Each structure stands twice: as structure tokens, then as C-alpha cells.
Amino acid sequence: MLNVVIFGAPGSGKGTQSERIVEKFGINHISTGDVLRAEIKNGTELGKTAKGYIDQGQLIPDELMIDILASVFDSFKGSKGVIFDGFPRTIAQAGALKQMLADRGQAVSVMLDLDVPEEELMTRLIKRGQESGRADDNEETIKKRLLVYHSQTAPLIDWYKNEGVYKHIQGLGTMDGIFADICKAIENV
């Protein structure tokens, strides 16, 4: 199976490129945000537990998130692979994902790091906020999100380099050019 982790700061194009990867390679897409909303909407036990944390303004514990991801992963019988979008965000989560996949005889095939300069991220996110009306796409919130990203999530780059699956993708340029680089990285796995 082809198991891809897509990685990048808010506004780096993860969602857009994930859709293209799913279409070209015929793999499933696991977006943690979408999965959580679906579990809660469907009233599953995992969803009810997750809703309890969310309603109290707390982050969902890693063990619960892994249980939810494992449940979704296991539902993709006969799948060619999966792209993980929005997870892992910490080294502890990366270790938990590695273990969850290993328990199923799987591993992360490639970690794609969409690298975009901070000024460009600000421009993209402010524009997205103006176009979509997303409340979290304002300058103050964007700066906080980027700070959290750099302090908590960026250390994953070294973790995945040590795992031997890290691929740097220049996130500036045309969507097609960036996607061509992504395809090259995936096809070389």
C-alpha cells in the first residue's frame, strides 16, 4: 500500500494537492478534521468521546485520535493506500501512527513537506479568508497558527528524515508544477 503523510503550514496547499494525489494514485484521503466531524455527526462512541473534549475546548488525546484513524483506515478494505492530511502534528503522534500502521503490516511510504515561505502563507491565508469568510484566516490568528506549527509540528521534519521517508517539495510555483514534483516523489517510492 502507498501510505502518504502530507505536511505543511496552514495555507501551504495540502488540501488542494491531496485531492489531486487521491485522483491520480487512486488512494483514500484521511483528513483528521473531516473524520472527526463525521464520527461526531454519526454519533459513534468514538465521536461522542471526541465531542466531549471539543465541547470543553480541549485537544483530543493522541490515543483517541489514533483509535479514530485506525477505525477509518481499517474501513478501506482493498485500498491502494491512504493519504494522511492533518496528522501527525507532533512526534508523539508520528510514533503512534507508525505503530498503528506496523500493527497492520504497513508503514508510511513517503512524507511530503510542502515548503512555502511565511510571507506567501500570510498572503494566501488572508486572501482565502476574504474569499471564503473563514474566521480563522485573519492576520492575528494566522500568526498564532504559524507559531504553533513551527514550534510543535516542524520538528517532525527531522523525525521523518530519520525514518528515511522525507521528501521536500517546493510549495511555490504553479499548482501543476508543484503537483509534478509531488508525483515524482511518490513514484520514486
C-alpha positions as CSV (number, residue, x, y, z in Angstrom):
1,M,0.0,0.0,0.0
2,L,1.0,3.6,-0.6
3,N,0.7,5.5,2.7
4,V,1.5,9.2,2.3
5,V,1.7,11.8,5.0
6,I,1.3,15.3,3.6
7,F,2.7,18.1,5.6
8,G,3.0,21.8,5.5
9,A,2.0,25.0,7.3
10,P,-1.6,26.4,7.1
11,G,-2.0,27.7,3.6
12,S,0.7,25.5,2.0
13,G,-1.8,23.8,-0.3
14,K,-2.2,20.4,1.5
15,G,-5.9,20.1,0.8
16,T,-5.6,21.1,-2.9
17,Q,-2.7,18.8,-3.6
18,S,-4.2,15.9,-1.5
19,E,-7.3,15.9,-3.8
20,R,-5.0,15.7,-6.9
21,I,-3.0,12.8,-5.3
22,V,-6.2,10.9,-4.5
23,E,-7.4,11.3,-8.0
24,K,-4.1,10.3,-9.7
25,F,-3.0,7.5,-7.5
26,G,-6.4,6.1,-6.5
27,I,-5.8,6.2,-2.8
28,N,-8.1,7.2,0.0
29,H,-7.9,10.5,1.9
30,I,-8.0,10.8,5.6
31,S,-8.4,14.4,6.8
32,T,-8.5,14.4,10.6
33,G,-10.9,17.3,10.6
34,D,-13.3,15.6,8.2
35,V,-13.0,12.3,10.1
36,L,-13.8,13.9,13.5
37,R,-16.8,15.8,12.1
38,A,-18.1,12.5,10.5
39,E,-17.7,10.5,13.7
40,I,-19.5,13.2,15.8
41,K,-22.3,13.5,13.2
42,N,-22.8,9.7,13.1
43,G,-22.9,9.5,16.9
44,T,-20.3,6.8,17.1
45,E,-18.8,6.0,20.6
46,L,-15.5,7.5,19.4
47,G,-17.4,10.6,18.1
48,K,-19.2,11.1,21.4
49,T,-15.9,10.9,23.3
50,A,-14.2,13.3,20.9
51,K,-17.2,15.7,21.1
52,G,-16.8,15.8,24.9
53,Y,-13.2,17.0,24.5
54,I,-14.1,19.5,21.8
55,D,-17.1,20.9,23.7
56,Q,-14.7,21.6,26.6
57,G,-12.3,23.4,24.3
58,Q,-9.7,20.7,24.7
59,L,-7.5,18.9,22.2
60,I,-8.4,15.3,21.5
61,P,-5.8,13.0,23.2
62,D,-3.5,11.2,20.8
63,E,-4.7,7.7,21.8
64,L,-8.3,8.7,20.8
65,M,-7.2,10.2,17.6
66,I,-5.2,7.1,16.7
67,D,-8.2,4.9,17.5
68,I,-10.4,7.0,15.2
69,L,-7.8,7.0,12.4
70,A,-7.3,3.2,12.8
71,S,-11.1,2.7,12.5
72,V,-11.2,4.7,9.3
73,F,-8.0,3.1,7.9
74,D,-9.4,-0.4,8.6
75,S,-12.6,0.6,6.7
76,F,-10.7,1.0,3.5
77,K,-10.6,-2.7,2.5
78,G,-8.7,-3.4,-0.6
79,S,-7.4,0.2,-0.8
80,K,-4.3,1.1,-2.8
81,G,-3.3,3.3,0.1
82,V,-4.1,6.4,2.1
83,I,-3.0,10.0,2.4
84,F,-2.9,11.4,5.9
85,D,-3.8,15.1,5.9
86,G,-3.6,17.0,9.2
87,F,-2.0,14.1,11.1
88,P,0.5,13.6,12.7
89,R,1.2,17.0,14.2
90,T,3.7,16.0,16.9
91,I,6.5,13.5,17.2
92,A,4.3,11.5,19.7
93,Q,1.6,11.3,17.1
94,A,4.1,10.2,14.4
95,G,5.2,7.4,16.7
96,A,1.7,6.4,17.4
97,L,0.8,6.4,13.6
98,K,4.0,4.3,12.9
99,Q,2.8,1.8,15.5
100,M,-0.8,1.7,14.2
101,L,0.5,1.0,10.7
102,A,3.0,-1.5,11.8
103,D,0.3,-3.4,13.7
104,R,-1.3,-3.8,10.2
105,G,1.9,-4.7,8.4
106,Q,2.1,-1.2,6.9
107,A,4.4,1.8,7.1
108,V,4.5,5.4,5.9
109,S,5.8,5.3,2.3
110,V,6.6,8.9,1.9
111,M,6.2,12.2,3.9
112,L,5.7,15.2,1.6
113,D,6.7,18.5,3.1
114,L,5.1,21.4,1.2
115,D,7.5,24.2,1.9
116,V,6.2,27.7,1.4
117,P,7.8,31.0,2.7
118,E,5.9,32.6,5.6
119,E,5.1,35.9,3.6
120,E,3.4,33.8,0.9
121,L,1.5,31.8,3.5
122,M,0.2,35.1,5.1
123,T,-0.9,36.3,1.6
124,R,-2.6,33.1,0.7
125,L,-4.5,32.8,4.0
126,I,-5.6,36.4,4.1
127,K,-6.9,36.0,0.6
128,R,-8.6,32.7,1.5
129,G,-10.2,34.4,4.4
130,Q,-11.5,37.3,2.2
131,E,-12.9,34.8,-0.4
132,S,-14.3,32.2,2.0
133,G,-15.2,34.2,5.0
134,R,-13.3,31.8,7.3
135,A,-13.0,33.5,10.6
136,D,-9.6,31.9,11.4
137,D,-8.0,33.4,8.3
138,N,-7.1,36.8,9.8
139,E,-3.6,38.2,10.4
140,E,-3.5,37.8,14.2
141,T,-4.9,34.2,14.1
142,I,-2.7,33.2,11.2
143,K,0.4,34.4,13.1
144,K,-0.6,32.3,16.1
145,R,-1.3,29.2,13.9
146,L,2.1,29.6,12.2
147,L,3.8,29.9,15.6
148,V,2.1,26.7,16.8
149,Y,3.1,25.0,13.5
150,H,6.8,26.0,13.8
151,S,7.1,25.1,17.5
152,Q,5.1,21.8,17.6
153,T,4.9,20.4,14.1
154,A,8.1,21.4,12.3
155,P,10.2,19.0,14.5
156,L,8.5,16.2,12.5
157,I,10.7,17.1,9.5
158,D,13.8,15.7,11.3
159,W,11.8,12.7,12.6
160,Y,10.7,11.7,9.1
161,K,14.2,12.4,7.7
162,N,15.5,9.8,10.3
163,E,12.8,7.4,9.1
164,G,14.2,7.8,5.6
165,V,10.8,8.8,4.0
166,Y,11.1,12.6,4.0
167,K,10.7,14.5,0.7
168,H,11.0,18.3,0.4
169,I,8.5,19.8,-2.1
170,Q,8.9,23.5,-3.1
171,G,5.4,24.9,-2.5
172,L,5.9,28.0,-4.6
173,G,5.1,28.0,-8.3
174,T,2.2,26.8,-10.3
175,M,-0.2,24.1,-8.9
176,D,0.7,21.9,-11.8
177,G,4.4,22.3,-11.3
178,I,4.1,21.6,-7.6
179,F,2.0,18.5,-8.4
180,A,4.6,17.3,-10.9
181,D,7.2,17.4,-8.1
182,I,4.8,15.5,-5.8
183,C,4.2,12.8,-8.4
184,K,7.9,12.4,-8.9
185,A,8.5,12.0,-5.1
186,I,5.6,9.4,-4.9
187,E,6.6,7.5,-8.0
188,N,10.2,7.2,-6.7
189,V,9.0,5.4,-3.5
